[in-house]
Amino acid sequence: MPNGRKRIGAVAATLIALILALVGIGLSVAVPAATAKPDLETAKKQFAKYEHLAEQASERYNDAQVKLQTTQTKLTALNADLARQEKVVAAMRQQVATMVVDQYQGDALSTTSQVVLSSNPDAFLDNLNAVSAYNSQRGQVMKEFSNELDRLNLRKAAVQDEAKRLQTLQDTMAAQKKDLDEKAAKAKSVLDDLEAKARAQILSGGWTGDVPNVDASGRAAAAVRFAMAQVGKAYVYGAAGPNAYDCSGLTMRAWGAAGVGLPHSSSAQQGSGTRVSESELQPGDLVFYYSPVSHVGMYIGNGLIVNALNPGAGVRVSPLHSMPYSGAVRPG
């Protein structure tokens, strides 16, 4: 038994020595480490990526809203036109029905009999002309009725096509809203995974100086005044005031205060004015970013814009080239 204990002790000592040796050369069994959080620079890039994707989805949704309103207006007009045409056809149908009843009750036959039986040559000719006129009138009524039926069918087809287009747009908008929510949730998750100090650093981009006074005139002055008064308010996807805005919602309301109507879509707003080069920029001009366009701000001079930047930053003043510049227009 003592020899057995010696053998066990020797084996244990050998195992301990082997484990220590393995540790010494770095072959120890690995212990899973806690998942490392991304550094600040990586987090900034992730946040910017998802914020941009969310804004793209939001502006696609806004653009679909503009198209939806146009389609709904067109469908309303088509339905009104269809209703008018249905009244025309209904009236003509009554006229045709009366004509058919008269024919089968013998009006046309009695007129023909009068032609054949008349012994007075003048009366004969008068009656013959009456029969001819009657048949011609009946043929004209039937032709007009057929034409009005064709117009009615064309209007029905137009209404059906526009209704399908409306449904397709609504389906597209539902998909875009889902996409927007997913992108916004990913952007939020990046921030939620960071400490408060790091989160504040990510959101501190943009202009940090005093809100500048802007020298503008005419309608542009009213638009700039409105936009600058919103600085500090929240950014909410799809919002157009008064307490929160997205990028195109802010510029739409600002120029609306100046009496100029703009669509709630950055890509649509790009076609709502005269194009100007960067060297020609004046306060009030709309400046667009990314390709395809998914962000818009308002130029306020001195290389600065006022814009609804993102949910973290809200409405603020930013440098003109803080995002990829793609062009500018002058509304009004």
Long-range contacts (C-beta under 8 A, 24 or more apart in sequence): 37-193, 37-194, 38-193, 40-198, 40-201, 40-202, 43-190, 43-193, 43-194, 43-198, 43-202, 44-202, 46-190, 47-187, 47-190, 47-191, 47-202, 47-312, 50-183, 50-184, 50-186, 50-187, 50-190, 51-187, 51-310, 51-311, 51-312, 52-290, 52-294, 53-183, 53-186, 53-187, 54-180, 54-183, 54-184, 54-186, 54-187, 54-237, 55-237, 55-246, 55-247, 55-294, 55-295, 55-310, 56-183, 56-290, 56-294, 57-176, 57-179, 57-180, 57-183, 58-180, 58-237, 58-238, 58-246, 59-246, 59-247, 59-248, 59-265, 59-266, 59-267, 59-293, 59-294, 59-295, 60-176, 60-179, 60-294, 61-173, 61-176, 61-177, 61-180, 61-237, 61-238, 62-238, 62-246, 62-248, 62-249, 62-264, 62-265, 62-266, 63-265, 63-267, 63-268, 64-169, 64-172, 64-173, 64-176, 65-173, 65-264, 65-265, 66-263, 66-264, 66-265, 66-268, 67-169, 68-166, 68-169, 68-170, 68-173, 71-162, 71-165, 71-166, 71-169, 72-166, 74-162, 75-159, 75-162, 75-163, 75-166, 78-155, 78-158, 78-159, 78-162, 79-159, 81-155, 82-152, 82-155, 82-156, 82-158, 82-159, 85-148, 85-151, 85-152, 85-155, 86-152, 88-148, 88-152, 89-145, 89-148, 89-149, 89-152, 92-141, 92-144, 92-145, 92-148, 93-145, 95-141, 95-145, 96-141, 96-142, 96-145, 99-138, 99-141, 103-138, 108-134, 108-135, 180-237, 184-237, 184-311, 187-311, 188-311, 191-312, 202-312, 203-312, 203-313, 205-313, 205-322, 206-309, 206-313, 206-316, 206-317, 206-318, 206-319, 206-322, 207-304, 207-316, 207-317, 207-318, 207-319, 209-317, 211-317, 212-300, 212-301, 212-302, 212-304, 212-317, 214-283, 214-300, 214-301, 215-283, 215-301, 216-282, 216-283, 216-284, 216-300, 216-301, 218-332, 219-255, 219-258, 219-259, 219-260, 219-284, 219-332, 220-258, 220-282, 220-283, 220-284, 220-285, 220-332, 221-258, 221-283, 221-284, 222-257, 222-258, 222-259, 223-254, 223-255, 223-257, 223-258, 223-260, 223-284, 223-298, 223-331, 224-254, 224-283, 224-284, 224-298, 224-300, 224-306, 225-257, 226-253, 226-254, 226-257, 226-258, 227-251, 227-254, 227-298, 227-300, 227-306, 227-315, 228-300, 228-306, 230-254, 230-306, 230-308, 230-315, 231-306, 231-315, 231-316, 231-317, 232-314, 232-315, 232-316, 233-314, 233-315, 234-311, 234-314, 234-315, 235-308, 235-309, 235-310, 235-311, 235-312, 235-313, 235-314, 235-315, 236-311, 237-311, 240-264, 245-308, 245-315, 246-308, 247-295, 247-296, 247-297, 247-307, 247-308, 247-309, 248-296, 249-308, 250-298, 250-306, 250-307, 250-308, 250-315, 251-286, 251-296, 251-297, 251-298, 254-298, 255-284, 255-331, 255-332, 258-332, 260-331, 260-332, 262-331, 266-293, 266-294, 266-295, 266-296, 267-292, 267-293, 267-294, 269-296, 269-329, 269-331, 270-296, 270-327, 270-329, 271-329, 272-329, 272-331, 273-329, 273-330, 273-331, 273-332, 274-329, 274-330, 275-327, 275-328, 275-329, 275-330, 276-328, 276-329, 276-330, 277-328, 278-325, 278-328, 281-320, 281-328, 282-330, 284-330, 284-331, 284-332, 285-328, 285-329, 285-330, 286-328, 286-329, 286-330, 286-331, 287-320, 287-325, 287-327, 287-328, 288-325, 288-326, 288-327, 288-328, 288-329, 289-323, 289-324, 289-325, 289-326, 290-323, 290-324, 290-326, 291-324, 291-326, 293-326, 293-327, 295-323, 299-328
